[in-house]
Every structure is written in structure tokens, then in C-alpha cells.
Amino acid sequence: MTPLPTRLLGAWCRPATVEDAAAVAEHMRPADAAELWAASEQTPLEGAVESVEATPPGRSGALWLGRPGAWEHAGVFGVVPEAGNPSRAFPWLLTTLAVERHPRPFWRASQAWIATWRRDFEVLENAIDARHTVALRWAARLGFEVGPAEPFGMLRLPFHRITIRRS
């Protein structure tokens, strides 16, 4: 396993690679995989690799949770600035079941990423599959406004737009 250079509030993070995307895809949470398929008709591997590759350098990360000697690859994440509008960006996250086994460090790391991205961007926005209730609760706890469900993505299933603005 590649060294884990940055300890962040009980989690280890480093810039994400395609290899990280493949490792996460292999063990992706079923709700994340279902959301990927509904939004883009991508498999976990296709979606994770495309997300990492589409994210500008320095804007993506790989996450490990656990304890020394027993770290688990927990996810890949990032934020993609909107083309032509540098004040707006789209955060994304794909996870494994490790986030459920280690909720506190995952929560603290999530708060840290969102705080950093809020300093960098006026608006963060994305959409979450209405069936992914755990992710919707997580976004609301982080301070995102959760909009009403509307048809979205390749399958036109109900998704909630999530938005957070810099105060």
C-alpha cells in the first residue's frame, strides 16, 4: 500500500490515484454504486476512475480509516470547479463500507474538507439519489441545503440537489 502521508482528524488522506479509484470501486457501498448507475450508467470502476481523472490536481483525495496496522481504504473524493465559473464547484465522494465502521473519523474528515472547500468556493453543489438516505442525512448535517427530489441523470430517477453557500 502507498504511504499515507497526511493524518487528518483520525483519518489518513493523500492525493487520489486511479489505483485508489479501482480499490474503492472493488468494495464500493451498494448505495454509492446504485447512485452512480442512476446518474451516469457507470459501473463503480468507471465512475470512480472518471471522477478521479476529471478532478484537477490537488483537488482529489484518497481516504483511509481505521487504526495503525489496520487501515481500510474508505473512499475517494474531490471537488471539480465549474468551467467558466471559478466561484462554484461540485464536490463528489465514493465510499466503501469502512465509513460505516469508522463514522467519527469519517465525519471529522468530512467537516474539514467542506470547510476548506467553502473557503475556496462561494457555492458547492451536487445531487444525491433520493434512495441514498444515509448520504442525504450526511449532507444535511454538513450544512448543505437539500432541495426537493427531481428527475436527474441517465435514468431520470429522483435526486435531491444539495447546495451550500459561503456565509
N, C-alpha and C positions, 0 to 999 in steps of 0.2 A: 504494500500500500504506500502511496505517496505520502511524504511527511505532512503533518497537519500544523502549519506554521502559526496560525493565529488563534489564540484562545479567546472566545467571546462569550462571557457570561455563562459558563458551563457547557459551551459548545465549541467545536473546532470548525473553522472556516478557512477556505483558501479559494483562489480563482477557480472557476469550474472549467473542466475539460470535457471533450467528447467522451473520454473513458468514464468520467464521473456520470455523465448522462446515461451511458449504457448500463452502468452499475445500478443506478436508481431505477431505470426502466425495467430491469430484471425483477425488481422487488417492489414496484410501484403500488401504492394503495389502490384498491379497486375503484374507489370513488374518483381519484385523480385520473385513472385510466379511462373511466367512463366519460368524464368531463372532456378529456382530450378528444375522444372519438366523437362526441356530440358536437363539439365546437369545430373540429377540423378534419374529421375522419382519419386521424393519425393514430398509429399504434403507439404504445408507450415509448418504444425506441425512437420512432420517427419524430414524435413530439418533443421528447427530451433533447435529442441531438439538434433539431432545428431551433429550439429555444436557446440553447447554449450558443450555437453558431450565430444566431441573429442578434445576440446581445453584444453591445460594444465592449471592447477591452476594459477591464476594471469595473464593470457593472454587473458581473455574474459571480456566483459563488457556489461552492460545494460545501455541504454541511455534514458533520459527524456528531452524533450524540452518544452518550454512554459514560464510561469511566475508563481510567487508564488501563490499557491491556484488553479492553473490550469495547472499543469504539465501533459504532454502527454507521454505515453510510445512510444518512437520513434524508437527503434531498439535494436538489439543485434549485437555484433561484436566481433572479436577476430583475433588472429594470431596463426597459427599452424606451429611450426618448422618442417622442413623436417627431416624425420627419417634418422639418419646417417650423416646428414649434418647440423650442428648447425648454419652455417652462412646463411642459406637460409630458408625462411618461406613463408607461404601462408596466406595473410590477407583475411578476409571474413566479410561481412556485410549484414544484412537483416533488412529492414526498414518498417515503416508504413508511412501513408500519413502525419504524423506530421513533417517529414523532409521537406516537401514541404511548410508547413505552417510556419516553422521557419528556413528558409535557412541560415541565417547568423550565428546563434549559431551552427548549424549543420556543416557548413563549417569550423568554427574556431576549433571546437572539432575534426573534421576530420584531419585538419592540425596538431594538437597536437599529435594525435595517430600516424600518419605517421612519424612525426619527432622522436617520441620515438622508434618506430619500426625500423627506419633507423639507429638509434644508436645501436640497439641490433642485427641487421642482415645486412649482406652485400647485399643480394638480397631479394626483396619482389616480389612475382609473383602470379598471378591467371589468370582466364579467365572470360570474361564478354560476355553474349549473345549479338550478333550483333543487336538484336531488342531493347535492353535496352540502347537507345541512351543517356538518362539522366545520367546513370551510367558511360558510356564511357566518356562523357564530364567531369564528376566529377573526374574520374581517371586521365584524361589528365591534368586537372587544378592542381591536386595534384602533378604532376610531373612524373606520370607513362608514360612510352613509350607504345603506343598502337600499337600492331602488326596487320598484315593483318588478315582478317577473315578466319578461317579454321574450318572444321567439328570437333565437340567436343561433348563429353557427350553421354548419352544414346541414344538421338535422332539424334546424328550426325548433329546438326544444326550449322550454322556459329557462332563462338565465336571468340573474339579478345583476344589474350594473352596480359596481361598488366604486365609490369616489371619496377621496379625502383631499381636502384643500389646506394649504398652509394657512395658519391662523394669522 
